[in-house]
Amino acid sequence: MTIAYASLETHFAQQNALSGALSMLHWDAAVMMPESSAPVRGEHLAALSQAIHENINDPRVGDWLDAAESDAASLDAWQQANLHEMRRKWQHATSVDVKLVREQALATSESEAFWRGARRNNDFKSFAPYLKRVVALVREEAAAKASALNLLPYDALMDGYDSGTRMAEVDALFARLNAELPVLREKAMAFQAENLVVKPIAGHYPQENQHKASEIFMRALGFTGRLDISVHPFCGGVPGDVRITTRYNEADFVVAMQGVLHETGHALYEQNLPAKWRSQPVGDARGMSVHESQSLFVEMQLCRSREFLRYAAPILAESFGQTDDDLSPENLYRLGIRVKPDFIRVNADEVTYPSHVILRYELEKDLISGKLEVEDLPEAWNAKMQEKLGITPPSDALGVLQDIHWPGGSFGYFPTYTLGAMIAAQWAQALKAQLPAWGEQVEKGDFSAIVGWLKTNVHEKASSASRQELLKQATGEPLNADIYLKHLHDRYLSA
Amino acid sequence: MTIAYASLETHFAQQNALSGALSMLHWDAAVMMPESSAPVRGEHLAALSQAIHENINDPRVGDWLDAAESDAASLDAWQQANLHEMRRKWQHATSVDVKLVREQALATSESEAFWRGARRNNDFKSFAPYLKRVVALVREEAAAKASALNLLPYDALMDGYDSGTRMAEVDALFARLNAELPVLREKAMAFQAENLVVKPIAGHYPQENQHKASEIFMRALGFTGRLDISVHPFCGGVPGDVRITTRYNEADFVVAMQGVLHETGHALYEQNLPAKWRSQPVGDARGMSVHESQSLFVEMQLCRSREFLRYAAPILAESFGQTDDDLSPENLYRLGIRVKPDFIRVNADEVTYPSHVILRYELEKDLISGKLEVEDLPEAWNAKMQEKLGITPPSDALGVLQDIHWPGGSFGYFPTYTLGAMIAAQWAQALKAQLPAWGEQVEKGDFSAIVGWLKTNVHEKASSASRQELLKQATGEPLNADIYLKHLHDRYLSA
């Protein structure tokens, strides 16, 4: 091992620990902090971001990278992968100059703040100039990263969230879904209109009891960290101190339960990353699409199955005592698979969700390339909504204004949701083939073999392999849209 | 304003924000963090400490200080005071080299860990080598700071906790107490044996009800931040997000109540520091003795008064419902003033507490100067305990092993407890003279004028004046032991 490589490990450990501190403060801000403390917290976050920025921009880092790469043969496979991830992180961080980073921080913070009011007042027009500024700066960022990373501009943005994800692959996968999903949706709705009798949830489910049941499920799945409450559920903290949140609606326990299961999927990934590499870039989760594959595997593949609901139903019935609702496994299953197009992405079901994502993917590619301008967004949004989901939003509040991603400057993130759903289906297919007893185990609440499979094939590999390699090693093939479509056919076109 | 001074303000704002982040993570570690996350939190704290250290050791800081001081006439009074505090902080931080800081961190962390077991097993002998190492390193630190700050070694240590506090002053004040307190204690105990009939607390006080009552009191006093639970109660967070903690004993509500009132005193100080100067050294609290004067003013001067207990008694009675205890104001008053020597400092009453502190002050001066060695500590401790409090600990666990301060490397801190108690009495005397209606207001639960007096005379002045100047401005005289002794005479030698 060269001195240069050793210096990089020390340097990136400091980078990692400062980022970890930042993550804990974000958790506190969302879960514990009094609202009136936002300004002083802003100062802490800015100071930490500056320290992180100064650390990665230390002029010695580039020299160390060159020196370590010239002697990479002296490193083992994980060290080599680590060096590769260091270079990638460094390229992303140093390709955009400080002035642009500051302008972006300011523009997105203003735009986010203005967006909240604009969504409430259904006022795209007054919001447009703020978004225009954000898009202009993201275009600059994309151009700078494209040149540093030798990628197309939108690919460079996606790469920031999801290493190695490129339009060349995503376009082809999404084209399959674009063609098949509208047909599947119509068939599923027709089938459900004939066959799906559901007794709706209509009781009172005290928060405390929901919390208790949620804890039973997440502990059974193997998550050992905290569960708290926040306005927007998330998985936060750091490997070594992973924390998830949810919110409770006392009229409907299903939302919180599905949310906790989703975040537990994220949490298990973070929790099971290799402790040995925790301080290094190669020890990070592989990227947002693989991360989402973990949450959606747990939420959609595992916990919406009849097997899981046979295990869960008695726990729910006991948690809520006697209720008039039908908390039978079969009714819970049917509650989870109802298909109906909705204007709002976060309310979408499993069949229609990808169309929401593809709509945004197509629009943001055009926004970044300059084919589309901000003022033309509402019209383009509504046309695509009609084309993909057969509905037209009655207002921009229910259309283009619904998500925080664009006001917040996140472009290139949306595709990871649907890539994650597809990857989750592929893990599930392979896992079921390799663990034929999975169904019986799930019914008994024994998730050790299943989570063990994820641990071995995904969690413990961290960033030592690409997303494409992880899939190949565990499932024998690259990401395959057929597997996802088969999963949807099986679940939605038969009883 | 010079460019050098402006650069210093920017630089110290970063220093302050990083320290604030550190403070929030300490709060989380004590209140929220799962125990198993201690190792990863250790990484975050170490990384932040390193970033803070690098920031203050930036070679430009010394040059800026020189340049700004040479043109100090262009600064206003607060800026000049700020510059003075910057120099002092910089001297403390840069006088000790990194190697010593690292050795101290390692030695105190080992020594603290070993001390827990040694106290449990009453085993001073095995612990002595760890403490010897800590003392050797503190002697080095004291010598380095003495030379940089041009102070005596022990004064240099005290100055790190309490700017401007010197043995010359403390020796004289403590000599008065040393002479008077044993007499006062004997008289008070004799008086109480004749006159003090107390009905002890013996009910069950659910944690939830104690929490509710505590919140009523702290809100009435004006504290607006969080109240949580931790093993060791403390006031944490940062100005702008002050948070206090307590712990509850369901068999005795008095401990938690007194604890919350004490921490509320600290919290009001932090909360009321001038927002305008929050990011700068001059905006910090004045030092540990003034800080303790705020907690002890609220706990001892204000809330152990009959007037406060007339306000508090009905709130307690309502919080706990019907109980068999005597929750009358007079019984609560008597519960709070019982005098009895105890081996353990944190259990000590108001009359005997200073003797505990003076004992430690005398011993640690001798440890630092080299007059006393670690192996001779238990004998010296027990002799002084007999001399000052008339009791001899039956074991080192109840003697020299009781406090975490020395295992943790804190030498020069103890005197601030008793200086704080004396300063609190002096605030109280001045305040009562200037606000003749204070007693009626307290009985009504109206603390606005009293806390307003503290805000004007102490909180809002932050570090713009020395402790000595604060006292002179608000009370017309320097710290005066007579005022404290008069307070004790009045409370403990009459009914």
Interface residues (C-beta under 8 A of the other chain):
Chain A: A13 Q14 N16 A17 L18 G20 A21 M24 L25 D28 M32 M33 P34 S36 S37 P39 V40 R41 E43 H44 A46 A47 L48 Q50 A51 T224 G225 R226 V238 P239 G240 D241 R278 S279
Chain B: A13 Q14 N16 A17 L18 G20 A21 M24 L25 D28 M32 M33 P34 S36 S37 P39 V40 R41 E43 H44 A46 A47 L48 Q50 A51 T224 G225 R226 V238 P239 G240 D241 R278 S279
